[in-house]
């Protein structure tokens, strides 16, 4: 096999990994602060893609869709947290999980009612539809480069937000000990609300970014959700570095097995997970015993 | 007041003697549902939810991977009947054992973790099993499912009984449901059953009392998986077919929904949950293709306002009235 084909595949794996990173980051900050496992995350990803489809149908502008999709899904997340998840704080930790699990069916059916059950074609804008040549040997599809750039920018922005702003400091402190932060006179309810919104918006962004390279259909989030759980578990629950590293590892693992042994492509991430958990039970960056 | 008293007493009697009540009710059950196959479907899924309930309701482990054990039981029963030995008892025994073996293996990998980690791990490993079944076309039929499971009849000491008539098949399934109920009742009332509930209430304290809680949970997981496997086997016989989606994680989700709808930690709850779920599915899918939106909404409302489920809420209401009356 030619080594250029391998490099191309590694690159494709990186762009797939970036989608995992976006989704896993959203899941992970929500879990880290709120201790809520968001089972509706896959459905939110799907809503992001459909928000893009709707915006494209009305305006035909991809860049507008790219901004509107995360806003719509983020806003939806804010409503859900306020109306449904908030009453469950203080109850058994499984209840928010079960609630969001039920919620995803409602979200999928709403899409089926308005858009039907079939695939929706989604075109990337022409400016991103050409290959980018590097050294005259590789021709990377520009859209995949775009995904990598956007996700890297989001990761850096998120890092700056958490490290350099007061709000970020509060979120980090709340992840360690939210009771103590509350005792210092900070309204944690509002912080939780906001973080749920940010996490949902990241899922929406992943959805619109994925729309041109993966097909858009109502169940697109169901399989994606499980893959993201695997990414988060391998990275370590609630760890952002873990989510990023593990997302990239999983993207590459899938890409490489697709090249050499395609039958294993669906299975490989679960095997990686089993191996990682046997060696490090709490994931790559996880702290043992967090909320068990 | 007279009427309330009657109602209250009924709930009290039923919750004290669930087995007798379930047995009597299921004898007349096929005659009060719209068609007999629905009754059969309800008790098969009820059995699955009952097995699942050992995990969630009695031991407090939220598994999201029971489709793997249900599916493994269904496939293995089908494979035994098609390839090895067209004997219905052997097939079901195979399904029962296969569910247990799968739960034994996957349980080993998940059981050390608690709470949501456990939920996510069981989910991920069950998906692994799904993809293996999906790829192993020679054995499972892959995407097409396992077809042409022979309609064999059970024989008792040389006397063969044709069960391929809806009502007879219902009672054939009911036999296994009653058998499982009796076995689980025995297990839960044994010292082991009490340890299970101690683990659910306080894992640390149970450990301090000298119980190897991980092994206790593992054993409960295997029992739960075996019952799920048996339910899977019965489902394969019922459909003469095993679809690949029986192993998908939405099947696990369905049994979680049924158990929660009905009420955790009781014998009656899972059957009520399965009954309500499947009956609503039957009615709503006749009205609209988007029936899942109603079931999703009912489930969300149930989590928000009636976390004890239908049976748990009925019990709560009856005790509250009793105390309020005095």
Interface residues (C-beta under 8 A of the other chain):
Chain A: X31 X37 X84 X87 X88 X91 X92 X93 X94 X95 X97 X98 X99 X101 X102 X103 X104 X105 X106 X108 X109 X110 X112 X113 X222 X226 X229 X230 X232 X233 X237 X263 X266 X267 X270 X271 X273 X274 X277 X278 X281 X291 X292
Chain B: X62 X109 X112 X113 X114 X115 X116 X117 X119 X120 X121 X123 X124 X125 X127 X128 X131 X132 X134 X135 X249 X250 X253 X256 X257 X260 X289 X290 X292 X293 X295 X296 X297 X299 X300 X303 X304 X307
